[in-house]
Amino acid sequence: MPRAQEAAIFGEVVRRVRKEYAWTQEDLAERSGLTTTYVGQVERGDKVPSLTVVLKLARALNVLPARLMESFGHVVMQGLWR
């Protein structure tokens, strides 16, 4: 799987969870200690976040980090991960 696709999958999950709270990117940025620009880049798949950022996002969204990675399990099980 190309790196850009991995980032896009992760970003979609972050966006979906953020919207469950009806938060803006600004809300998530404030709660996670990240910039709004960076949150937007993560959600669009322009940035591949470090483990530290994944943990900050998970804590801000009040979810286990595994929830933000859940879609990758499906990709691996379908044999699409390379």
Secondary structure, DSSP 8 states (H G I E B T S, - for coil): --HHHHHHHHHHHHHHHHHHTT--HHHHHHHHT--HHHHHHHHHTS----HHHHHHHHHHHTS-HHHHTHHHHHHHHTT---
